[in-house]
Amino acid sequence: MTNRFARTVRGVRLIAVALATVAGTALFAAPSASPAENCGTHQVCVWDQDDNQGQIIRFDAPTDGTCISATQTWPDGTTAAVRSVYNQLDTGSVAQLTPSDCSGETIGEVLGHKTGANTQDVGSFRVFRGCAPGNVCFWANGDFTGEMATKPWANFCQNTRGITATAVYNNSGSTINLYAGNFCLGANWLRTIETGKAAPLSEWVGRWNLA
């Protein structure tokens, strides 16, 4: 009887441990798993620890323009900064920005199927369609949504393919000048955008060229 009781107790303990392990997967990513294994297809995932460890929150199929705060309430109820992020989108990029409302110019970018570390300077993340290397991309809306125009540099003053652009991502490899209207004239100059940077625009852009 004693041996049978001992075996029963051990069995209950093993079941309890197994259940605790299963429950824990909802809160914590397995340390041995890669970010891609923990973050599903078409998701953007954030963690409360460096190197994609600790508690995880998954954003399933976020649409263009989605703003993700760099401060999250985690599954255990605590509120703390995002420490790492993984972009599992096929065609979208995740911009890192200083303001918490996804306004202003980007300070970094997490490309598709890549991981990124957060810093104290990052206040939010913006999901937007990727811009191919060698191109400058424009959007009709300031939140990087709406009609999109993609243009490579062609050694002369470029247009925005007919859209009234209020957001831009410069992936040309060079710093560019942005102009209002239909001419690259000094009087129409609005601002410069460094390569690798994206920003909403306070005025609509009609032309651009290399700085």
Phi, psi and omega in degrees: 000318181297316180296320180296320179295319180297319179295323179295317179298315179299320180296319178297318179298317180296319178297318180298318179296317180297316179296320179296323180293316179298316180297325183293336181294339178286339184251327188232135176282139179297128183302330184278346183277149177281160177304322181295328179286328181275340184248119187287170178301136179065029177242155165245127186238143179232150181234158180267004177229161177295161174061033176057044179241165177087212182285145185234143170236131183250132174254112188273120176048056178295138182278164177304137180092349181302132178253124180247123181291146177275004171240122185235153169268116190274166184304334179275003176095351179280154175245123184202169183289148170291132181253340177204157185218147175229132181256109181255022178276145181283321187238357184256154174250161176239112180275144175256130184230155180285311181292153181283347183256017178065024175265169177082184184275145180291152175244001178182174182209140175248110182286169180301136179062035178230159177250153180219147178262140177275155173231174180295345181278342185274126179250342182196168179231135180244127176272130177209160181296143181291154178241119186298145177306141181089001184240160167245131183244139181236148177235150180289331183249148184292347177263019177066038174235178179084195182299140183237139177236134180241128183223130170274162175289133183233027175067022172203171181303119186262149173263183180251029179057035171086356179267150174275098191277131176234013171208148185216146169230122182261107177240029186280340186095356180222157173288141182236157171258143177247142183228146170280157175076206188246013183222144177272067181251151181305323181292339181262000184297136179251308183187172172253154175228122178289156178296144182083006182247149174231153181198144166287157185241138180282339176228151183286147183251136177243338183216160175204157171206178180289144180284000000 
